[in-house]
Amino acid sequence: MRIGLDFDNTLVGYDALFHRVALDQQVIPADLPPTKVAVRDYLRSIGREPVWTEMQGTVYGARMDEAQAYPGAIEFLRWASAQGIELYIVSHKTRHPFIGPKHDLHKAARGWVERYLAGTVDPAKVFFELTKEDKIGRIGATGCQYYVDDLPEILLAPDFPHEVRCILFDPDSHHEAEAALLRMRSWDEILGYFKRECPSKP
């Protein structure tokens, strides 16, 4: 079995880190909810979109090492690896931030993988593409039978490989209307699903 996984906002969550960086930069009130969306919406509401844009480069670059995996994600990867399941990370992101210091965002993400996912995902099976189109092409090229992503527009794209079974990771129930997709809210739920799909080794 081969399973492909998105990276940002699927394996890795950024809510706490965005909130912490925003507090460090003193650009939000201390009582703002500790979520990425709350930080973004607040900065946009006060006309500070460039601050938000540059903050993304900080989070995904200079401070990427502080990001945390979603609860249960690493446990899922360990289980899958122990079952002999081939794991691929296929994601997309720009190489450098749009504004601010030119952090290498691909290098930062690979460093996170090497630090936190060592022994579960082969570094040779980790792909960070520059565009959504290249990401979808890579998913097809890996031969994955399943793919997990938080973006419906990826899973429902016309050129998404039809033979791949899609799982929409939706921890905050933003996409309840997506009836066409198998939607799961936690990595514990995803683990339970694959335990049923892939009987455990004796």
C-alpha positions in Angstrom: 0.0 0.0 0.0 1.1 3.5 -0.8 -0.2 6.6 1.0 0.5 10.2 0.0 0.2 13.0 2.5 0.1 16.8 2.2 2.4 18.7 4.6 1.2 22.2 5.6 -2.0 22.2 7.6 -2.3 18.4 7.1 0.7 16.9 8.9 1.8 20.1 10.5 -0.4 22.6 12.3 0.6 26.3 12.6 -2.1 27.9 14.9 0.0 28.2 18.0 3.1 29.3 16.1 1.4 32.1 14.2 -0.1 33.4 17.4 3.3 33.2 19.2 5.1 35.0 16.3 2.4 37.7 16.2 2.7 38.3 19.9 6.5 38.4 19.6 6.1 41.1 16.9 3.5 42.9 19.0 1.0 43.2 16.2 -2.0 41.6 17.8 -3.8 42.0 21.1 -2.9 39.3 23.7 -6.5 38.1 24.0 -6.8 37.2 20.3 -7.8 33.5 19.8 -4.6 31.4 19.2 -5.3 30.4 15.6 -3.7 31.2 12.3 -7.1 32.4 10.9 -7.7 34.8 13.8 -4.2 36.3 13.3 -4.7 36.7 9.6 -8.2 38.1 9.8 -7.2 40.6 12.5 -4.2 41.9 10.6 -6.3 42.2 7.4 -9.0 44.1 9.4 -6.6 46.8 10.5 -5.0 47.2 7.0 -1.8 45.3 7.8 -1.8 42.7 5.0 1.9 43.1 4.3 2.7 42.2 7.9 0.6 39.0 7.5 2.4 38.2 4.3 5.9 38.7 5.8 4.9 36.7 8.9 4.2 33.7 6.7 7.8 33.7 5.6 8.9 33.9 9.2 6.7 31.0 10.3 7.5 28.7 7.3 11.1 29.7 7.2 13.1 31.1 10.1 10.8 29.6 12.8 9.6 26.4 11.0 11.4 24.3 13.5 8.9 25.4 16.2 5.9 24.1 14.3 4.1 21.0 15.7 2.6 18.0 14.1 -1.1 17.6 14.5 -2.0 15.3 17.4 -1.8 11.7 16.3 0.0 12.4 13.0 3.4 11.1 14.0 1.7 8.1 15.7 0.0 7.3 12.4 3.3 7.5 10.5 5.0 5.2 12.9 2.1 2.7 12.7 2.1 2.9 8.9 5.9 2.5 8.7 5.7 -0.5 11.0 3.1 -2.1 8.6 5.4 -1.7 5.6 3.2 0.9 4.0 5.1 3.2 1.6 4.6 6.8 2.7 5.1 9.9 0.5 4.9 13.5 1.4 3.8 15.6 -1.6 3.1 19.2 -1.0 3.5 22.6 -2.7 4.9 25.9 -1.6 7.0 28.7 -3.0 10.7 28.4 -2.7 11.0 31.9 -1.0 8.5 34.2 0.7 6.9 36.9 -1.4 8.3 39.7 0.8 10.8 39.9 3.6 14.0 37.8 4.1 14.6 35.2 1.4 14.2 32.1 3.6 14.4 28.8 1.7 11.0 27.4 2.6 11.7 24.1 1.0 14.9 23.6 3.0 13.1 24.6 6.2 10.3 22.1 5.6 12.8 19.3 4.8 14.7 20.1 8.0 11.4 19.7 9.9 10.8 16.4 8.3 14.3 15.2 9.0 14.0 16.2 12.7 10.5 15.1 13.5 9.7 12.3 11.1 13.0 10.4 11.1 12.5 6.7 10.7 9.0 7.0 9.3 9.2 8.7 5.9 12.1 8.2 3.5 13.6 11.6 2.6 13.7 10.5 -1.0 9.9 10.2 -0.9 9.4 13.8 0.2 8.4 16.3 -2.5 7.8 20.0 -2.3 6.6 21.3 -5.6 6.3 24.9 -6.7 2.7 24.8 -8.0 -0.5 23.0 -7.4 -0.3 21.5 -10.9 3.1 20.1 -10.3 1.9 18.7 -6.9 -1.0 16.9 -8.6 1.3 15.5 -11.2 3.7 14.3 -8.5 0.8 12.5 -6.7 0.1 10.6 -9.8 3.7 9.8 -10.4 4.2 8.2 -7.0 1.5 5.6 -7.6 -0.2 6.4 -4.3 -3.4 4.5 -3.7 -4.6 7.1 -1.1 -3.9 10.7 -0.6 -4.7 13.0 2.4 -5.0 16.8 2.0 -6.7 19.7 3.7 -7.5 21.4 0.4 -10.7 20.3 -1.4 -9.5 22.2 -4.5 -6.6 19.8 -4.8 -8.7 16.6 -4.3 -11.5 17.8 -6.6 -9.2 19.2 -9.3 -10.1 17.9 -12.8 -6.6 16.6 -13.3 -6.3 14.8 -9.9 -5.5 11.1 -10.6 -8.9 9.3 -10.6 -7.4 6.1 -9.3 -6.3 7.7 -6.0 -8.7 7.5 -3.1 -9.0 10.9 -1.5 -9.3 11.8 2.2 -10.0 15.4 3.2 -8.4 16.3 6.5 -10.8 18.8 8.1 -10.0 19.3 11.8 -12.0 22.5 12.1 -15.0 21.4 10.0 -14.5 24.1 7.4 -15.7 21.8 4.6 -18.8 20.0 5.8 -20.5 20.7 2.5 -18.0 18.6 0.6 -20.2 15.5 0.4 -18.2 14.1 -2.5 -15.1 13.6 -0.3 -14.3 11.3 2.5 -13.8 13.8 5.3 -12.0 13.1 8.6 -11.4 15.5 11.5 -8.4 13.9 13.2 -5.4 11.7 12.7 -6.9 9.2 15.2 -9.8 8.9 12.8 -7.4 8.4 9.8 -5.5 5.8 11.7 -8.7 3.9 12.5 -9.6 4.0 8.8 -6.3 2.6 7.6 -6.3 -0.1 10.3 -9.5 -1.3 8.7 -8.1 -1.0 5.2 -4.8 -2.6 6.0 -4.9 -5.6 8.4 -2.0 -5.4 10.9 1.0 -7.6 10.6 1.0 -10.6 13.0 
